[in-house]
Amino acid sequence: MAEPQPDITLYTTQTPNGVKISILLEELGLPYKVHKIDITKDVQKEPWFLAINPNGRIPALTDTFTDGKAINLFESGSIMQYLVSRYDPEHKVSFPAGSRESYEVNNWLFFQNAGLGPMQGQANHFNRYAPERIEYGVNRYVNETRRLYRVLDTHLKDGDKQYLVGNKCTIADIAHFGWINMAAWSGVEIDEFPTLKAWKERMLEREGVKKGKDVPEPTKMNLTKEEMEKKAAETRAWIQKGMKDTAQK
Amino acid sequence: MTKPIRVHMCPPGPNPWKVVIILEELGIPYEIHSFKFDAVKEKPFTDLNPNGRVPAIEDPNTNIVLWESGAIIQYLVEEYDTQKALTYEALKEKHQLTQWLMFQVSGQGPYFGQASWFNVLHAEKIPSAIERYNNEVKRILDVLEGCLEGKEWLVGDKITFADLAFPTWNDRIDAIILCPPEAKFEAHPNVKAWHERMTSRPSWKKAMETRAKLMDEQGLMPNVRTGDLWQSKTKSSTVKKVV
């Protein structure tokens, strides 16, 4: 029996976690539908979406599984592992299961999902969204993000690597891209990390990255300081409201 | 014959014990290399893990070095769980296990860790930060509570590595948000029953005994965590009133 055709819908918004999946789908050349989730209106907390992701976060993805039935997936890291295990038999952006490289890719994937993502996310919070300016909070997370950038920078520099594992762009690189690309927003100066900056430029030259980073709409990462502050003020208002609503449940 | 896997760790934190519990459950031989926390960001450990975090493993059977507890757990299950004791053969269930593991490492772990920092470890009390992270602890427990409704385990009808990734952090909720130990699962009975199903297993008991022994070796007190912290919080607030 032939495997069912992919029937992928990506539920996303313009965030560093969302673009991980659109970039990967573009890199793999897979057809997919985009369902934009308006997180300013808390659509991610509506019952129909919670049925797909009980955690109420983007991205999420639905597909027809090999058994012909639907599969719902959440957590960007597990979606990425799913997509390459099912749709990357030629190992365009992965390595064969069970190989040393595949485990090392996972190591950096988890580093992003459990370390860099959450910590840079907290830097964004204290730097841009918090109800009051808490210098301690800003410094704690901006410095932790800088420490993690340093780990990446040193790793890439050691042996003059083009990509994180095996000199090939993999899901480990794709997972990091959206976050590194928003360093300025988080309060980190990318020029402090020249090897990582060169890696980012290399990523930006890839067709899949060019297309995928602008889903569901173009990313706005070249803002001036004033524009960033204006955008932060707008975002702050709905984030504070959403946090308050959640806390009162 | 399988040579023992070397687990590098500092004993107090929750993440190394996630890995030890999996090793125990799967009956994989292992040896622990325990060291003090102040060596975590220094050579020789950073030669193993450039990120300077525990745990890290060295597997002499495959010559693989891994850090990041989530990647280690996936590796151990893929390489050594040939009987599928803690995982499933079916791909759909496997992907669902992965997403819960990811939820643990990207959600529960980091947020519980930050809550612990602002409630306990950071000297200056910052109410808005404490509130932020305490709310997130509650929110994560709410998600688990809902998903465990009418179920014993997160995916399917048996215990898996995804379930076993959660108890080391959940066990210390009282020490994280500073509540009485008996109140830590007050609003989350499904999570409580699920947690207790895991902490009554030999793997948990063995891991906690080992932890106590290794902390003792370093002159740390494993049992000063829960009730005592709560009492010291109560005491210090009393002192404040007197002053």
Interface residues (C-beta under 8 A of the other chain):
Chain A: P54 N55 G56 F65 T66 D67 I71 L73 F74 E75 S76 G77 S78 I79 Q81 Y82 S85 R86 A97 G98 R100 Y103 E104 N106 N107 L109 F110 F111 N113 A114 G115 G117 P118 M119 Q122 H125 A130 P131 E132 I134 Y136 G137 L148 V151 T154 H155 M243 T246 A247 K249
Chain B: P50 N51 R53 T62 I64 L66 W67 E68 S69 G70 A71 Q74 Y75 E78 E79 L91 K92 H95 Q96 T98 Q99 L101 M102 F103 V105 S106 G107 G109 P110 Y111 Q114 H122 E124 I126 S128 A129 E131 R132 N135 K138 R139 D142 V143 G146 C147
